[in-house]
Amino acid sequence: MSLKKIVAVIISLLLLIPISKNWISLFISTYEEYKANENKDEEPVTIADEVKEEEEDSIVISDKMTDAETQEPVSKKNQESVKSGNSDIVDINDTPLKYIFLSDHNIAICSDASITGETAYLNLTSITIPAKIRINGEVYTVTKINTDAFHNCINLMEIEIPSTITDINVNTFCDKNLEKLTNITVAPDNPSYSSEGGVLYNKNKTKILRVPIGIKGNFEIPKSVTTIGDLAFCFCTGLTNIKIPSKVTAIGYYAFSGCSNLTDITIPKSVAGIGNFAFLGCKNLNVIVDNSKKNVEYNTSTFQGCKSLKWAK
């Protein structure tokens, strides 16, 4: 018997006995609702479909939770990076470098040997100097690199200098142990120093400060340079030819000392003075001075160890 007939029979029986009109209305409304659903074309929802919908909902919730979990630490890291400038604040225990305290809440990178006598720097191939260091909860700004700071870095190939460094000792990179160093990079917003092609300059590139010892072959000094700094090319044994631009007016002391494989260099007319021992130990060098003896200032130590001098007529 169909559901329609069953409902009709029940209604007929109820009409024969005394009963509240509310019950009759309930059955009638139930029957009408059934009829309305019967006429619809939608397929009935199965238990499997309901389970599937619940699973899809749970996946969406899971994805949202994952995003929230990953975004929170990234957000914190970004905030800390902004606070510390170009690099994150680094805890003193997370860096192999050694530091000494200066005044005004600043610190300097110093020689490992001068503090502990250890050789912690021996295996370092790359160094990124942090802008700020956290020590016992206090944050200090790294502003200086002391003499012989990287004396034990015999495997060092590259070093990154942050914007906070404003004082680099002239002897810092003049060390035979740094024979693998080929790249010195300075943060673009550093107010005192700049870099190009791995070479260290003053901010506006008018003075060349340090050519890494590991650079080999020919080297052309940029045309913006007017001064070759003290010890600028010291111990660059891999260089064979250096081209000095016509705007250079001064060459510092020991500027090319120890460049034992340097064979050719021309000193332009613009150079008015050459520092003591500027070409000390350049045993394979034939110096061509594009000037006259009376106009260029130098002493007997300037070209000590050079094979010969050729003065322009």
C-alpha positions as CSV (number, residue, x, y, z in Angstrom):
1,M,0.0,0.0,0.0
2,S,1.3,3.4,-0.9
3,L,2.0,6.1,1.6
4,K,-0.9,8.2,0.1
5,K,-3.4,5.5,0.9
6,I,-2.0,4.9,4.4
7,V,-2.3,8.6,5.2
8,A,-5.9,8.7,3.8
9,V,-6.9,5.7,5.9
10,I,-5.5,7.3,9.0
11,I,-7.4,10.5,8.4
12,S,-10.6,8.6,7.8
13,L,-10.3,6.8,11.1
14,L,-9.5,9.9,13.0
15,L,-12.6,11.5,11.7
16,L,-14.7,8.7,13.2
17,I,-13.5,9.3,16.7
18,P,-13.6,12.4,18.9
19,I,-10.1,14.1,18.6
20,S,-8.7,17.6,18.7
21,K,-8.8,19.5,15.5
22,N,-5.1,20.3,16.1
23,W,-4.2,16.6,15.4
24,I,-6.1,16.7,12.2
25,S,-4.4,19.9,11.0
26,L,-1.0,18.3,11.9
27,F,-1.6,15.3,9.7
28,I,-2.9,17.3,6.8
29,S,0.1,19.7,6.9
30,T,2.4,16.7,7.0
31,Y,0.7,15.2,4.0
32,E,0.9,18.4,2.0
33,E,4.6,18.8,2.8
34,Y,5.2,15.2,1.6
35,K,3.4,16.0,-1.6
36,A,5.5,19.1,-2.2
37,N,8.8,17.2,-1.7
38,E,7.6,14.4,-4.0
39,N,7.1,16.8,-6.9
40,K,10.7,18.2,-6.6
41,D,13.4,16.9,-9.0
42,E,16.2,17.1,-6.5
43,E,17.9,13.8,-5.6
44,P,17.7,12.8,-2.0
45,V,20.8,13.5,0.2
46,T,22.5,10.4,1.3
47,I,24.4,9.8,4.5
48,A,27.6,9.5,2.5
49,D,27.0,12.9,1.0
50,E,26.5,14.4,4.4
51,V,29.8,12.9,5.6
52,K,31.6,14.2,2.5
53,E,30.3,17.7,3.1
54,E,31.5,17.5,6.8
55,E,35.0,16.4,5.6
56,E,35.2,19.3,3.1
57,D,34.3,21.8,5.9
58,S,37.0,20.3,8.1
59,I,39.6,20.7,5.4
60,V,38.7,24.4,4.9
61,I,39.0,25.0,8.7
62,S,42.4,23.1,8.7
63,D,43.7,25.3,5.9
64,K,42.8,28.5,7.8
65,M,44.5,27.2,10.9
66,T,47.7,26.4,9.0
67,D,47.8,29.9,7.4
68,A,47.4,31.5,10.8
69,E,50.1,29.3,12.3
70,T,52.6,30.2,9.5
71,Q,51.8,33.8,9.2
72,E,52.3,34.7,12.9
73,P,56.0,33.9,13.2
74,V,56.7,35.5,9.8
75,S,55.0,38.6,10.9
76,K,57.1,38.7,14.1
77,K,60.3,38.2,12.1
78,N,59.5,41.0,9.7
79,Q,58.8,43.4,12.5
80,E,62.1,42.5,14.1
81,S,63.9,43.0,10.8
82,V,62.4,46.5,10.4
83,K,63.5,47.4,13.9
84,S,67.1,46.4,13.3
85,G,67.7,47.9,9.8
86,N,69.1,45.7,7.0
87,S,69.6,42.6,9.1
88,D,67.9,40.9,12.0
89,I,69.1,41.4,15.6
90,V,71.4,38.5,16.2
91,D,71.9,36.9,19.6
92,I,75.5,36.8,20.7
93,N,75.4,33.0,21.0
94,D,74.3,32.7,17.4
95,T,77.4,34.3,15.8
96,P,81.0,33.1,15.7
97,L,82.3,36.6,15.7
98,K,83.9,38.2,18.8
99,Y,83.0,41.7,20.1
100,I,84.2,44.3,22.5
101,F,82.1,47.1,24.0
102,L,82.5,50.7,23.0
103,S,80.8,53.8,24.4
104,D,77.2,54.9,23.6
105,H,75.9,51.3,23.5
106,N,78.0,50.4,20.5
107,I,80.3,47.4,20.0
108,A,83.2,46.5,17.6
109,I,84.2,43.3,15.9
110,C,87.7,42.5,17.1
111,S,90.3,39.8,16.5
112,D,89.4,36.4,17.8
113,A,93.0,35.8,18.8
114,S,93.2,39.0,20.9
115,I,90.3,37.8,23.1
116,T,90.5,34.1,23.5
117,G,93.4,32.8,21.4
118,E,91.0,30.3,19.8
119,T,90.8,29.6,16.1
120,A,87.0,29.8,15.8
121,Y,87.3,31.7,12.5
122,L,89.4,29.1,10.6
123,N,86.4,27.3,8.9
124,L,84.4,30.4,8.0
125,T,84.0,30.8,4.3
126,S,81.4,33.6,4.4
127,I,80.6,36.2,7.1
128,T,77.6,38.4,7.3
129,I,78.2,41.0,10.0
130,P,75.0,41.7,11.9
131,A,73.8,45.3,12.4
132,K,72.8,44.7,16.0
133,I,73.8,42.2,18.6
134,R,71.7,41.1,21.6
135,I,73.6,40.4,24.8
136,N,71.8,39.4,27.9
137,G,68.6,41.0,26.7
138,E,70.4,44.3,25.7
139,V,70.8,45.3,22.1
140,Y,74.0,46.9,20.8
141,T,74.9,48.4,17.4
142,V,77.9,47.1,15.6
143,T,79.8,50.1,14.3
144,K,83.5,49.2,14.0
145,I,85.8,46.6,12.6
146,N,89.2,46.5,14.5
147,T,92.6,45.8,13.1
148,D,93.3,42.1,12.4
149,A,89.7,41.2,13.1
150,F,89.8,38.5,10.5
151,H,93.4,37.4,10.9
152,N,92.4,33.7,11.4
153,C,89.9,33.6,8.5
154,I,92.1,31.6,6.1
155,N,89.1,30.2,4.2
156,L,87.1,33.3,4.0
157,M,85.8,34.1,0.5
158,E,83.2,36.8,1.1
159,I,82.1,39.2,3.7
160,E,78.9,41.4,4.0
161,I,79.2,44.7,5.9
162,P,75.9,46.3,7.3
163,S,74.8,49.9,7.2
164,T,75.8,50.4,10.8
165,I,79.6,50.0,10.3
166,T,81.2,53.4,10.0
167,D,84.8,52.7,11.1
168,I,87.0,50.1,9.4
169,N,90.7,50.0,10.3
170,V,93.0,50.5,7.3
171,N,94.8,47.2,8.2
172,T,91.6,45.1,8.5
173,F,91.9,43.4,5.1
174,C,95.7,43.7,4.6
175,D,96.5,40.2,5.7
176,K,98.2,37.4,3.8
177,N,95.9,34.9,5.5
178,L,93.0,36.4,3.5
179,E,94.2,35.0,0.2
180,K,90.8,33.4,-0.6
181,L,88.8,36.6,-0.1
182,T,87.4,37.9,-3.4
183,N,84.2,39.7,-2.4
184,I,83.5,42.6,0.1
185,T,79.9,43.7,0.0
186,V,78.6,46.8,1.7
187,A,74.9,47.6,2.4
188,P,73.6,50.3,0.0
189,D,72.5,52.5,2.8
190,N,75.8,52.5,4.6
191,P,76.7,56.2,5.2
192,S,80.5,55.8,5.1
193,Y,81.4,53.0,2.7
194,S,80.3,51.4,-0.6
195,S,81.3,48.5,-2.8
196,E,81.5,47.6,-6.4
197,G,82.7,44.3,-7.9
198,G,83.7,43.1,-4.5
199,V,86.0,46.1,-3.8
200,L,85.7,48.4,-0.9
201,Y,85.4,52.2,-1.5
202,N,84.4,55.3,0.4
203,K,80.8,56.3,0.1
204,N,81.0,58.3,-3.2
205,K,83.7,56.0,-4.7
206,T,86.4,58.7,-5.0
207,K,88.8,56.7,-2.8
208,I,89.6,53.0,-3.3
209,L,90.1,51.5,0.1
210,R,90.6,47.8,-0.3
211,V,90.9,45.3,-3.1
212,P,90.4,41.7,-1.8
213,I,93.6,39.7,-1.9
214,G,92.0,36.8,-3.8
215,I,91.2,38.9,-6.9
216,K,93.4,38.0,-9.8
217,G,94.4,39.1,-13.3
218,N,93.9,42.7,-14.6
219,F,92.2,45.4,-12.6
220,E,90.9,48.7,-13.8
221,I,90.3,51.3,-11.1
222,P,87.0,53.2,-11.7
223,K,87.2,56.6,-13.3
224,S,85.5,58.2,-10.3
225,V,88.5,57.4,-8.0
226,T,90.9,60.3,-7.2
227,T,92.8,58.7,-4.4
228,I,94.4,55.2,-3.9
229,G,94.3,54.6,-0.2
230,D,97.0,53.3,2.1
231,L,97.4,49.5,1.7
232,A,94.6,49.4,-0.9
233,F,96.3,46.7,-3.0
234,C,98.6,45.3,-0.3
235,F,99.5,41.6,-0.9
236,C,97.4,41.3,-4.0
237,T,99.8,38.7,-5.5
238,G,97.3,37.5,-8.1
239,L,97.1,40.9,-9.9
240,T,99.3,41.3,-13.0
241,N,98.1,44.6,-14.4
242,I,96.5,47.7,-12.8
243,K,95.1,50.6,-14.8
244,I,95.1,53.9,-12.9
245,P,92.6,56.5,-14.2
246,S,93.8,60.0,-15.1
247,K,92.0,61.7,-12.2
248,V,94.0,60.1,-9.5
249,T,96.1,62.7,-7.7
250,A,97.5,60.7,-4.7
251,I,98.8,57.1,-4.0
252,G,98.9,56.1,-0.3
253,Y,101.7,54.4,1.6
254,Y,102.2,50.7,1.0
255,A,99.4,51.0,-1.6
256,F,100.8,48.3,-3.9
257,S,103.3,46.7,-1.6
258,G,103.6,42.9,-1.9
259,C,102.1,42.7,-5.4
260,S,104.8,40.4,-6.4
261,N,103.3,39.4,-9.8
262,L,102.4,42.9,-10.9
263,T,104.3,43.4,-14.2
264,D,102.9,46.6,-15.6
265,I,101.5,49.9,-14.2
266,T,101.4,53.4,-15.5
267,I,101.3,56.4,-13.1
268,P,99.4,59.2,-14.8
269,K,100.5,62.9,-14.9
270,S,97.7,63.8,-12.4
271,V,99.5,62.0,-9.6
272,A,101.3,64.6,-7.4
273,G,102.4,62.4,-4.6
274,I,103.2,58.8,-3.9
275,G,103.5,57.4,-0.3
276,N,106.4,55.6,1.3
277,F,106.9,52.0,0.3
278,A,104.0,52.3,-2.2
279,F,105.5,49.6,-4.5
280,L,107.6,47.7,-1.9
281,G,108.3,44.2,-3.0
282,C,106.9,44.5,-6.5
283,K,109.9,42.5,-7.8
284,N,108.5,41.9,-11.3
285,L,107.2,45.4,-11.9
286,N,108.4,47.8,-14.6
287,V,106.9,51.1,-13.5
288,I,106.1,53.6,-16.2
289,V,105.8,57.1,-14.7
290,D,103.9,59.4,-17.0
291,N,105.4,62.4,-15.4
292,S,108.7,64.0,-14.6
293,K,110.9,63.5,-11.5
294,K,110.6,67.1,-10.3
295,N,106.7,67.1,-10.3
296,V,106.0,63.8,-8.5
297,E,106.8,63.6,-4.8
298,Y,108.3,60.3,-3.6
299,N,111.4,59.0,-1.8
300,T,113.8,56.2,-2.3
301,S,111.6,53.7,-0.4
302,T,108.6,54.3,-2.8
303,F,109.9,52.0,-5.5
304,Q,112.1,49.8,-3.3
305,G,112.5,46.4,-4.9
306,C,111.2,47.4,-8.4
307,K,113.2,46.1,-11.3
308,S,113.5,49.5,-13.2
309,L,111.8,52.8,-13.6
310,K,110.9,54.4,-17.0
311,W,110.4,58.1,-16.9
312,A,108.4,59.8,-19.6
313,K,110.4,62.2,-21.7
